Amino acid sequence: MALRLQVDRYLEHLRYQRSISPATIRAYRADLAAFVEHLEQAGRQLEAGALDALALRAWLAGLHQQGLERSSVARKVSSVRSLFRYLVREGELAENPADKISTPQVRRKLPRHLNVADAALLVEAPDVSTPLGARDRALLELLYATGLRVAEICALDLDSIDLPEMVLRALGKGSKERMVPFGRKAEAALRGYLSVRDQLHGREADADALFVNYRGTRLSTRSVRRMLDRTIRRCAVQHRISPHGLRHSFATHLLDAGADLRSIQELLGHASLSTTQRYTHVTTERLREVYKKAHPRA
């Protein structure tokens, strides 16, 4: 079967069988389309069974020659390896040729996060006297209170929130559902926003969405990023931080306060504990700083 058709089938498998997020599928599609284009330009036979480790090493060398970051190269190799792994499972390949090439080692960066004081300054910055300000305050409070991914918080519906119990239902990666608690400050901000939410409406208003824009339609992840950038400039927080940085701050502050990794893993919706363990490195760095300042012979 032609490689292009196999790529299409694999992407459909990711979408319908594994419920991979649209953003991740777009990344896979771009990586695999570029891989097929390289093979065409190199005059290679566009069939998975005709590809060997030599062809893949030539492709990998081309990626390095383009000056791509190690992380980008590693992601592209992972995309191709996953495609071939799928074809092996489907019985269309006897072995995975990508297993014979090495993935570039990527130095994992420590997650950027705010300290507790700056996090409080940020979430309390919006002007709650306006409907959009009340929305922004509730959104930031909830991001910091729950550690939700931005896509998860934008996908929340009104019935996802249980205000009396102070808990919400989030749909994470792979359509996995989890229950996440939040505190009284987030609850108060949500009640304030919900009391004025109906003032944000338009012809295409979304009756189900929790967070909406000025037209009443569901808020996008891009809009959240723009809102956060504006808020950072307004409250003069020193460190530029992404919406995901509030998730990092949430996890780091819990860990600093003594929460165990397993609980943090559940709250964040991580499939693997190893993903959560990177926050221990952040805490180790903090302990090192405290040690240097406090110990008389440091």
Phi, psi and omega in degrees: 000142181299144184298322180300318179294322178294323177297315180300317179296321180295318179295322176296323177298317179297321184286313189262329183267323184254355177054041177289147183296150179304322180296318179293320179296321177299321179295316177300315182299316180296316181297314184287327176295319178294324178296314179296320179298320177299316180297321178297313182294330179275358179073023180280154176288126186274063173221134184301322182292342181268357182266138178234181182298329180296316179296321181289325178293323177296319177296317180296320178298321178297323178297317179294323181293335178286352179077024180290153175296151179303322181296322178292318179297316180300320180294319180294319177298318179298320180297315181292318180298321179294321177301310182293325177299320177296317181293327176294315179298326181279357179080015181267348175224145179280327180210164181266108181294337180288345177290346182265002175245151185267146176271131179304138178286127182250127176283116182286124179282145175290138181299134177280135182212165177266155170283172186298318182295315180291326177297317178295318179299320182292309186290337181267003186287323184301147178278106186280005179281351177244155179300319180291324177294319177296321176297313182298319179297315180295320182294314181293318177301318183287323176301314182286329183282337187241340184071019179295149169293154182299318179298325180292319183287327177290333181276354181296139173257169179301323181277004174280344187255130172247094185295315180301322180272351182053058178212150178229160179251116182249144177254110186265199180297143181069021180058030178275128182267141176216153177260131183231126178280161173217166188264184186290327179294319177293321179298314180297318179295321178295317179297319178297318180291315183296334179289341181239003183303322183294347176285346177262099184209165180194186181295332182249033183300141178262110185288338186265329188297138176287306182257121183235163178269190185292343177270355180088006178264159185305135180290139180265161178297325179295320178296323178297318179297316179296319179298318181295319178299317179297319183292321178299317179295322183292319185264359173061036171294133188294320187267125172289136186214146179273167174304326179294336178295331175291328175295317177296320180296317178306309183292318182295318182291324175296316182294318178298329182273002174105003178294146181275155185298323181299317180295318179297321177302315180296317181295321181280341182077028177283134178287329184238140178294332181298329177293321180288332185295344179297337179289339176293331178292321178299315180294323177299318177298319179296317178298322179297318179296316179299317180299314182298323181283330190261327187279133185293339181243023179284000000 
